[in-house]
Amino acid sequence: METRLLEYLVTVADERNVTAAAARLFAAQSTVSAGLASLERDLGVRLFERSTKAVRPTPAGEALLPLARALLADLDALRGVASESGTGVRGLVRIGTFAGLRVIDLPRILARLRRTHPLVDVRVTVSATGSRGLFDDLDRDRLDLALTALPSASGAVSRPLGSFPYVAVLPEAHPLALADGPIALAELTGDDWIDVLPGFGNRVQLDGELERRRMARHIVAEVGELATVPEYVAAGLGVAVIPDVVPTTGCRVRPVADDLPPWIVSLTVAAAAVRRRHVQAVVEAIHASG
């Protein structure tokens, strides 16, 4: 069995579209389709259900996908060890991170990594869609590593980097701004709110906590960076409840009385990248910095 056929299987399953998979593989659509047909004949099972809009793995295809991914990861690791035997650890590591937010000093970490592993190249991508978008890129092997703030899924491996409590951020003129002690979520539900976009880890977590408490709120502005939220609050547009990790100039900050779980930022490694030695070199450098 040719490994390229396994690559076709995995990529088409990720993209749910043969044309998109072919573009990602730099192959002709007809070549990918013929390769899948050959693989189905070789294995004796149908791997995909095809419609006019998309293709989806059959139960047999779903069962074979983890094995195909593992085989490709092992082959990638084998090639890596062979190529590094005389030159040292080398390769490209794709890292996804949050927009406008520095939880770790990534530039300093990567500068130190360059001195110890000069053949490891790094490409840093800023997410516009939060942790859910980062997990999607990890699952589709578009990223090797990412900073995430949601529980890992699909075989990705996460390790916490930091934990931050939630705080209420109020305009200075807000009636509760100068009060003493923690503030309850119920005291803010009648206000206008500022928050990040859906899909960001802190938004997902807070939405879940509010829903669990059967509380509703009115969001007047959704922004693409957590660090921008206090700017809108300072301008008097609304209140916010966010992790205590960004500057809050011009705002009043109060502890939250409700027992909210902290916002936990983790370094997550894609399942397909766990055995890549150059990826592990970056993982070790990041964790060593803490």
N, C-alpha and C positions, 0 to 999 in steps of 0.2 A: 504494500500500500504506500503510495507516495504521500509525503508530508504535506505537499501543497493542497491535496484534496481535504485534509483535515483543516487546513487554514481556510479553505472555502466554506467548509461546514460551520466553523466557529464565526467567521465574519458575516456570513449570511444570517446566521442566528442572531447576531448582535444587531445588524442593520435592519432586519426584517424586510429586506429589499435587495434583489439580486443586482440591480443597476448600481445602487449605492455601495454594495459590497465590492463589486467589480472596480469601481472608482477608487475605493480605499486600498484595494489590492494591486492597483495599476495593471489591471487585466481587462480583456474584452468581456462583455457580458456573456457572449456565446461560449467563451472559454470556461467561465465559472459555471454556467448552466450545464455544459457538457461534463465538467468535472464532477458536479454533484450527481448527475445521472450515473456516471461511472462508479462513484462511491456507493450509491444505492444498489447498483447491480452487484458490486463486490460484497457488500454486507448482507444483501438479501432482504432489506427492509426499506420502506419509504421513510425519508428523513424530514420532509417538509410537506405541509399542506399549502397549496398555491391558490391564490385568488387574484382578481384583477388589481387589487390594491396592495397586497402584501403577501409575504410568505411567513409561515409560522412552523416551528418544529412540531413534528408528530410526537406522541409519547415515546416512541423509539428514539427519535432524534434528541429529545430532552434527556433521556437516559444516557445517551452516548456523549453528550456535550461535555460533562465534567471529565470524562476519560480523555476526550480529544484535547481539551485544554491542558490537562496534566501532561499528556505526551508531548505537546508542543512546548510546554514550559521546560520539561526535562531536556528536550533537544536544544532549546535555547541555552540552557545552563551548560550542556555539554560543549556546545560551540564556544561559549564564553570561556570556559576553563581552558579549552585548547588554544584559543587566540591569546589568552593572558599568560600562558605558561612561560613565555619568554619576555613579555613586555610589562607585566603587571596588570592590575584591574583597569579595565577600560570599557567605555560605552556611553550611551546617551541616557540620561535620567530625566523624565518628564514629571515636573512637580506642579500641582495645582494648589492655589492658596486663595485667601479671602481678599476682596477688593478693599483697599484703604484701611487695612487693619494689620498691625504687627503684633502677633502673639509671641513669636520668637524672632530673634535677630538673624533672619535667614541670610542677608548679605554677608555678615561676618562669618557665619557658619560655612557658607560656600567658599569664601575666600580662604579659610583655613583648609577646607577640603581640597582646594586646588593645589595647595602646597604639598599635601600628603598623597593625593591621587591625581596627578596632572593629566592623566589620560581619561578621566571621567568628565564628560561634558554635561551641563545641566541646562534645561529649558524650563523657565518658570512661567506658568500661565495663571492669570488672575480670573477667578470665576465671577461671572455675572449672574449666576443662577443659584448660588449658595451651595450648601452641603449636598442637596439632592442632585444638583447638576454635577458636582464633583464625583459623587458615587456612580453616576451614570457613565462618566468618562473613565473611571477606574474599571467598571464592569466591561466596558467596550474596548479596553486596552488602549485608550487614548492618553491615559496618564499611568505612571508607575506609582507615584506617591501623591498624597494630598493631605492638607489640613482639613479636618472635618469636625462637625459638631452635632452629629447624629449617630445612633448605633450603626455599626458596620453590617453589611449584608453581602450576599452572593460570594462568600468565601474570602472577602477582603479581611485583612488583619489589622486591628487598631490597637494603639497603645496611648494612653492619656499623656498630654503634655502640660495641661494646666486646667484649673477649675476656678470659676468666677461666679460669685453670687449675683442674683438679680437685684436691681435697685429701681426705685421710681424716680423719674427725671421730670421735673416740673418747671414751668416758666416762673420767673422770680415774682410775678404779680399774682400767681395762683393762690387762692384762699388757704390752701394747705401747705404752702411753701415754707412758712416759718413755724409751723407746729412742731412740737417735740415728739420724738419716738417714731416707731415704724408706721407705715401707712398700709392699709389693707387694699387689696385689689377692688373690693366692692365700693370703696370710696371714690374710685376713679372711673367706674363704668359709665357714668353720665357725661364724662368729658369727651372731647375729640381726641383721637390718638394719632401718633406718628409711629410707623414701624417700617421694618425692612420688607423686601418682597417675599411672597410665599416661596417656600423651598429653602430659605435660609434656616439654619438649625435653631437659632433662638426664636424665630417666628413660629416654627413648627412646634417647638416645645411650649411656648407661651400659649399658642392657640389651643393645644391639647389640655393645658392646665385650666384655661378659662372654660373650655367646653365641659371638662370634668366637673367644674363648679357651677355649670349652667349659667354662666355669665356671658353677656353679649357686650360688644363695644362698637363704636363708630370710628373707623379709620379714615382720616382725611388726607393722608399722604403716605405713600409707600416709596421708599428710597432704596437705591441699589448698593449703599454702603452703610454698615453699622455706625461708622464714625460720623456720618452725616446726620443721624437722627437728632443728637442734641442741638445742632444748629437750627433745626426747624422748631424744636421745643423752645429754645432761647428767643426765637422770633415771636413766640406767643401763639403758634398755630395749634398746639395741642400738648398732651402729656405722653410719656412713654415709660415702658418697663423693659429695661435692657440689661445685659450683663455689664458688670462694673469693670469695663476693660478699655473704655475710650474716654477722651477728654470731654468734660461737660461744662465748659466755660459759658457763663451767662445763665446757668440753670441752677435750680435747687435740687439737691439729691437727698432722697430719704430711703432708709431701709424698707424692705417689703415685709409686712407682718405675716403674710401667708407662707406656708412651708413649701416654697418652691425648690425643686432640685436645682443644683448649680448647673451652669453652662459649662460643659466639659469639652475642651478642644483636644483632639487626638491626631496623631500621625497615623494615617491609614495607608497600607501597602496593598496594591491590587493583587488579587489571587494569582494572576498570570506572572507577576513580577517578584513574588516572594523568594524564588530561588536564584534570581539574577544577582551575581556577586557585586556588580557596580551599583545596583540599587541598594543592597545591604550596606555598602560602604557609606552611602549618603544617610541611610537610616541610623547607622551607628554614630555618624558625625552629629546628627541633630540631637539624638538622645544624650550624647556625651556633653553637649552644651548646657544641658539642664542641670 
